[in-house]
């Protein structure tokens, strides 16, 4: 990394930086951080995994959507076929939210060791430390810990997801809003957890900290959820969210957990 780029990155997170007041601001900061020289090589693998999985997700999503709309059109009698025009946006939004979160979860499971490594290198850059090149051994040694952490998130997520999904089916609109807020909360947990886990902070303690900063957490998670539903942009959401969440960790949490 050129000295000027490194100094610029450190300066933006120095003891008296311009304050980023919202979680959304930190997420958007991630778009800038992933372009920093020295970080790009750690972005490549999460980016590639995201690209492959989201391409598959959106292909199947639109195939299924067309299938369901045809079924609905055949089921409705002629006098109310106009309802399909009203139901179409509802189905599109529902499938976007469901597929974006489902495939984000799968992508994060596969990329977990690489995501943790990206967060670690990003933190070293933001705190002015030398960035090591990173080896395969760095990734391999962290696989058991990172997969155990992802399993912990899954255990937390599944029973809640089932309950909120049923609620979404029986309460149109209101259920969708609740599901979206739950998705946003899980996005915050997913990406803000990487730096916590790198510092061996427990899952329960991490959740406690996120609840103590609920406004920031929801703002961050909502931003991730919205950008995950936008075609093409969602392909880079994973590394952007990791870098933004790591910047948030450095500013708001790191001082409490000095190694």
ZADOTOR-194729 format. One record per residue (C-alpha): residue in three letters; x, y, z. Coordinates in steps of 0.2 Angstrom, whole numbers, always signed. Example, Ala and Ser with C-alpha at 12.3 -4.5 7.8 and 13.67 -1.06 7.14 Angstrom:
2
{aa=ala X=+62 Y=-22 Z=+39}
{aa=ser X=+68 Y=-5 Z=+36}
This chain:
259
{aa=unk X=+0 Y=+0 Z=+0}
{aa=unk X=+6 Y=+17 Z=-4}
{aa=unk X=+10 Y=+28 Z=+11}
{aa=unk X=-2 Y=+41 Z=+6}
{aa=unk X=-17 Y=+29 Z=+5}
{aa=unk X=-12 Y=+21 Z=+22}
{aa=unk X=-11 Y=+38 Z=+30}
{aa=unk X=-28 Y=+43 Z=+23}
{aa=unk X=-36 Y=+27 Z=+29}
{aa=unk X=-28 Y=+29 Z=+47}
{aa=unk X=-33 Y=+47 Z=+47}
{aa=unk X=-51 Y=+44 Z=+44}
{aa=unk X=-51 Y=+33 Z=+60}
{aa=unk X=-39 Y=+43 Z=+71}
{aa=unk X=-43 Y=+48 Z=+89}
{aa=unk X=-53 Y=+63 Z=+82}
{aa=unk X=-60 Y=+58 Z=+66}
{aa=unk X=-76 Y=+66 Z=+58}
{aa=unk X=-89 Y=+57 Z=+67}
{aa=unk X=-100 Y=+44 Z=+58}
{aa=unk X=-116 Y=+45 Z=+67}
{aa=unk X=-126 Y=+30 Z=+60}
{aa=unk X=-124 Y=+12 Z=+56}
{aa=unk X=-129 Y=+16 Z=+38}
{aa=unk X=-114 Y=+28 Z=+37}
{aa=unk X=-102 Y=+14 Z=+42}
{aa=unk X=-109 Y=+2 Z=+29}
{aa=unk X=-107 Y=+15 Z=+16}
{aa=unk X=-89 Y=+18 Z=+22}
{aa=unk X=-86 Y=+0 Z=+17}
{aa=unk X=-88 Y=+4 Z=-2}
{aa=unk X=-73 Y=+16 Z=+1}
{aa=unk X=-63 Y=+4 Z=+12}
{aa=unk X=-64 Y=-11 Z=+0}
{aa=unk X=-54 Y=-1 Z=-13}
{aa=unk X=-39 Y=+2 Z=-2}
{aa=unk X=-23 Y=-5 Z=-9}
{aa=unk X=-17 Y=-20 Z=+3}
{aa=unk X=-35 Y=-25 Z=+6}
{aa=unk X=-41 Y=-29 Z=-11}
{aa=unk X=-33 Y=-47 Z=-11}
{aa=unk X=-42 Y=-51 Z=+5}
{aa=unk X=-59 Y=-45 Z=-3}
{aa=unk X=-57 Y=-56 Z=-19}
{aa=unk X=-63 Y=-73 Z=-11}
{aa=unk X=-78 Y=-67 Z=-2}
{aa=unk X=-82 Y=-57 Z=-17}
{aa=unk X=-81 Y=-72 Z=-29}
{aa=unk X=-92 Y=-83 Z=-17}
{aa=unk X=-105 Y=-69 Z=-16}
{aa=unk X=-105 Y=-67 Z=-35}
{aa=unk X=-108 Y=-86 Z=-38}
{aa=unk X=-121 Y=-88 Z=-25}
{aa=unk X=-131 Y=-72 Z=-29}
{aa=unk X=-131 Y=-76 Z=-47}
{aa=unk X=-139 Y=-93 Z=-44}
{aa=unk X=-151 Y=-86 Z=-31}
{aa=unk X=-158 Y=-73 Z=-43}
{aa=unk X=-159 Y=-85 Z=-57}
{aa=unk X=-170 Y=-97 Z=-47}
{aa=unk X=-179 Y=-83 Z=-39}
{aa=unk X=-186 Y=-76 Z=-55}
{aa=unk X=-189 Y=-94 Z=-62}
{aa=unk X=-200 Y=-98 Z=-46}
{aa=unk X=-209 Y=-81 Z=-47}
{aa=unk X=-214 Y=-84 Z=-64}
{aa=unk X=-220 Y=-101 Z=-60}
{aa=unk X=-230 Y=-95 Z=-45}
{aa=unk X=-238 Y=-81 Z=-54}
{aa=unk X=-244 Y=-93 Z=-68}
{aa=unk X=-252 Y=-104 Z=-54}
{aa=unk X=-260 Y=-90 Z=-46}
{aa=unk X=-267 Y=-84 Z=-63}
{aa=unk X=-274 Y=-101 Z=-67}
{aa=unk X=-282 Y=-102 Z=-50}
{aa=unk X=-291 Y=-86 Z=-50}
{aa=unk X=-307 Y=-84 Z=-60}
{aa=unk X=-309 Y=-72 Z=-74}
{aa=unk X=-318 Y=-59 Z=-64}
{aa=unk X=-303 Y=-56 Z=-52}
{aa=unk X=-288 Y=-59 Z=-63}
{aa=unk X=-284 Y=-41 Z=-61}
{aa=unk X=-278 Y=-46 Z=-43}
{aa=unk X=-262 Y=-53 Z=-50}
{aa=unk X=-257 Y=-35 Z=-54}
{aa=unk X=-258 Y=-30 Z=-36}
{aa=unk X=-251 Y=-47 Z=-29}
{aa=unk X=-235 Y=-46 Z=-41}
{aa=unk X=-226 Y=-32 Z=-31}
{aa=unk X=-230 Y=-41 Z=-15}
{aa=unk X=-222 Y=-57 Z=-21}
{aa=unk X=-207 Y=-49 Z=-29}
{aa=unk X=-203 Y=-40 Z=-12}
{aa=unk X=-206 Y=-56 Z=-2}
{aa=unk X=-195 Y=-66 Z=-13}
{aa=unk X=-181 Y=-53 Z=-13}
{aa=unk X=-181 Y=-52 Z=+6}
{aa=unk X=-181 Y=-71 Z=+8}
{aa=unk X=-169 Y=-76 Z=-6}
{aa=unk X=-156 Y=-61 Z=-2}
{aa=unk X=-156 Y=-67 Z=+17}
{aa=unk X=-155 Y=-86 Z=+13}
{aa=unk X=-141 Y=-85 Z=+0}
{aa=unk X=-132 Y=-72 Z=+11}
{aa=unk X=-132 Y=-85 Z=+25}
{aa=unk X=-126 Y=-99 Z=+14}
{aa=unk X=-112 Y=-87 Z=+7}
{aa=unk X=-107 Y=-82 Z=+24}
{aa=unk X=-105 Y=-100 Z=+30}
{aa=unk X=-94 Y=-104 Z=+15}
{aa=unk X=-84 Y=-89 Z=+16}
{aa=unk X=-83 Y=-87 Z=+35}
{aa=unk X=-64 Y=-91 Z=+37}
{aa=unk X=-60 Y=-78 Z=+23}
{aa=unk X=-72 Y=-65 Z=+30}
{aa=unk X=-64 Y=-66 Z=+47}
{aa=unk X=-47 Y=-64 Z=+39}
{aa=unk X=-53 Y=-49 Z=+29}
{aa=unk X=-60 Y=-41 Z=+45}
{aa=unk X=-43 Y=-44 Z=+54}
{aa=unk X=-33 Y=-36 Z=+40}
{aa=unk X=-45 Y=-21 Z=+39}
{aa=unk X=-44 Y=-18 Z=+58}
{aa=unk X=-25 Y=-19 Z=+57}
{aa=unk X=-25 Y=-6 Z=+43}
{aa=unk X=-37 Y=+6 Z=+52}
{aa=unk X=-27 Y=+5 Z=+68}
{aa=unk X=-11 Y=+9 Z=+59}
{aa=unk X=-3 Y=-9 Z=+60}
{aa=unk X=+7 Y=-18 Z=+47}
{aa=unk X=-4 Y=-29 Z=+36}
{aa=unk X=+4 Y=-46 Z=+34}
{aa=unk X=+2 Y=-55 Z=+17}
{aa=unk X=-9 Y=-68 Z=+24}
{aa=unk X=-6 Y=-87 Z=+21}
{aa=unk X=-17 Y=-102 Z=+18}
{aa=unk X=-12 Y=-108 Z=+36}
{aa=unk X=-20 Y=-92 Z=+43}
{aa=unk X=-36 Y=-97 Z=+35}
{aa=unk X=-35 Y=-116 Z=+39}
{aa=unk X=-31 Y=-113 Z=+58}
{aa=unk X=-47 Y=-102 Z=+60}
{aa=unk X=-59 Y=-114 Z=+51}
{aa=unk X=-65 Y=-124 Z=+67}
{aa=unk X=-67 Y=-108 Z=+77}
{aa=unk X=-76 Y=-98 Z=+63}
{aa=unk X=-88 Y=-113 Z=+58}
{aa=unk X=-92 Y=-115 Z=+77}
{aa=unk X=-97 Y=-97 Z=+77}
{aa=unk X=-107 Y=-98 Z=+62}
{aa=unk X=-116 Y=-113 Z=+69}
{aa=unk X=-120 Y=-103 Z=+85}
{aa=unk X=-128 Y=-90 Z=+74}
{aa=unk X=-138 Y=-103 Z=+65}
{aa=unk X=-145 Y=-110 Z=+82}
{aa=unk X=-150 Y=-92 Z=+87}
{aa=unk X=-157 Y=-89 Z=+70}
{aa=unk X=-168 Y=-104 Z=+65}
{aa=unk X=-181 Y=-105 Z=+79}
{aa=unk X=-184 Y=-86 Z=+77}
{aa=unk X=-184 Y=-87 Z=+58}
{aa=unk X=-198 Y=-100 Z=+58}
{aa=unk X=-209 Y=-90 Z=+70}
{aa=unk X=-207 Y=-74 Z=+60}
{aa=unk X=-209 Y=-83 Z=+43}
{aa=unk X=-226 Y=-90 Z=+49}
{aa=unk X=-231 Y=-73 Z=+55}
{aa=unk X=-227 Y=-66 Z=+38}
{aa=unk X=-238 Y=-79 Z=+30}
{aa=unk X=-253 Y=-75 Z=+41}
{aa=unk X=-251 Y=-56 Z=+43}
{aa=unk X=-248 Y=-49 Z=+25}
{aa=unk X=-239 Y=-32 Z=+25}
{aa=unk X=-237 Y=-31 Z=+44}
{aa=unk X=-228 Y=-49 Z=+44}
{aa=unk X=-217 Y=-43 Z=+30}
{aa=unk X=-212 Y=-28 Z=+40}
{aa=unk X=-208 Y=-38 Z=+55}
{aa=unk X=-198 Y=-51 Z=+44}
{aa=unk X=-188 Y=-37 Z=+36}
{aa=unk X=-183 Y=-30 Z=+53}
{aa=unk X=-178 Y=-47 Z=+59}
{aa=unk X=-168 Y=-49 Z=+43}
{aa=unk X=-160 Y=-32 Z=+47}
{aa=unk X=-155 Y=-37 Z=+65}
{aa=unk X=-148 Y=-54 Z=+59}
{aa=unk X=-138 Y=-44 Z=+45}
{aa=unk X=-131 Y=-33 Z=+59}
{aa=unk X=-126 Y=-49 Z=+70}
{aa=unk X=-119 Y=-58 Z=+55}
{aa=unk X=-107 Y=-44 Z=+49}
{aa=unk X=-103 Y=-35 Z=+66}
{aa=unk X=-99 Y=-52 Z=+74}
{aa=unk X=-83 Y=-54 Z=+63}
{aa=unk X=-72 Y=-42 Z=+73}
{aa=unk X=-79 Y=-48 Z=+90}
{aa=unk X=-75 Y=-66 Z=+85}
{aa=unk X=-58 Y=-61 Z=+80}
{aa=unk X=-55 Y=-54 Z=+98}
{aa=unk X=-63 Y=-70 Z=+106}
{aa=unk X=-78 Y=-60 Z=+112}
{aa=unk X=-92 Y=-72 Z=+116}
{aa=unk X=-108 Y=-73 Z=+105}
{aa=unk X=-119 Y=-68 Z=+120}
{aa=unk X=-108 Y=-53 Z=+124}
{aa=unk X=-108 Y=-48 Z=+106}
{aa=unk X=-127 Y=-48 Z=+106}
{aa=unk X=-127 Y=-38 Z=+122}
{aa=unk X=-116 Y=-25 Z=+114}
{aa=unk X=-127 Y=-24 Z=+99}
{aa=unk X=-143 Y=-22 Z=+109}
{aa=unk X=-134 Y=-8 Z=+119}
{aa=unk X=-132 Y=+1 Z=+102}
{aa=unk X=-149 Y=-5 Z=+94}
{aa=unk X=-151 Y=+11 Z=+84}
{aa=unk X=-134 Y=+9 Z=+76}
{aa=unk X=-136 Y=-10 Z=+74}
{aa=unk X=-153 Y=-8 Z=+65}
{aa=unk X=-147 Y=+6 Z=+54}
{aa=unk X=-132 Y=-5 Z=+49}
{aa=unk X=-143 Y=-20 Z=+46}
{aa=unk X=-156 Y=-11 Z=+36}
{aa=unk X=-143 Y=-4 Z=+25}
{aa=unk X=-136 Y=-21 Z=+22}
{aa=unk X=-153 Y=-29 Z=+19}
{aa=unk X=-158 Y=-16 Z=+6}
{aa=unk X=-142 Y=-16 Z=-4}
{aa=unk X=-143 Y=-36 Z=-4}
{aa=unk X=-159 Y=-34 Z=-13}
{aa=unk X=-152 Y=-23 Z=-27}
{aa=unk X=-146 Y=-33 Z=-42}
{aa=unk X=-127 Y=-31 Z=-46}
{aa=unk X=-124 Y=-21 Z=-31}
{aa=unk X=-128 Y=-36 Z=-20}
{aa=unk X=-113 Y=-45 Z=-27}
{aa=unk X=-101 Y=-34 Z=-17}
{aa=unk X=-112 Y=-32 Z=-1}
{aa=unk X=-102 Y=-45 Z=+9}
{aa=unk X=-85 Y=-38 Z=+8}
{aa=unk X=-92 Y=-20 Z=+10}
{aa=unk X=-102 Y=-25 Z=+25}
{aa=unk X=-87 Y=-33 Z=+33}
{aa=unk X=-76 Y=-18 Z=+31}
{aa=unk X=-89 Y=-6 Z=+37}
{aa=unk X=-93 Y=-17 Z=+52}
{aa=unk X=-74 Y=-18 Z=+56}
{aa=unk X=-73 Y=+1 Z=+55}
{aa=unk X=-88 Y=+2 Z=+67}
{aa=unk X=-79 Y=-10 Z=+79}
{aa=unk X=-64 Y=+1 Z=+79}
{aa=unk X=-73 Y=+17 Z=+83}
{aa=unk X=-86 Y=+10 Z=+95}
{aa=unk X=-81 Y=-6 Z=+103}
{aa=unk X=-63 Y=-10 Z=+102}
{aa=unk X=-58 Y=+1 Z=+117}
{aa=unk X=-68 Y=-10 Z=+128}
{aa=unk X=-59 Y=-26 Z=+123}
{aa=unk X=-41 Y=-23 Z=+122}
{aa=unk X=-32 Y=-39 Z=+120}
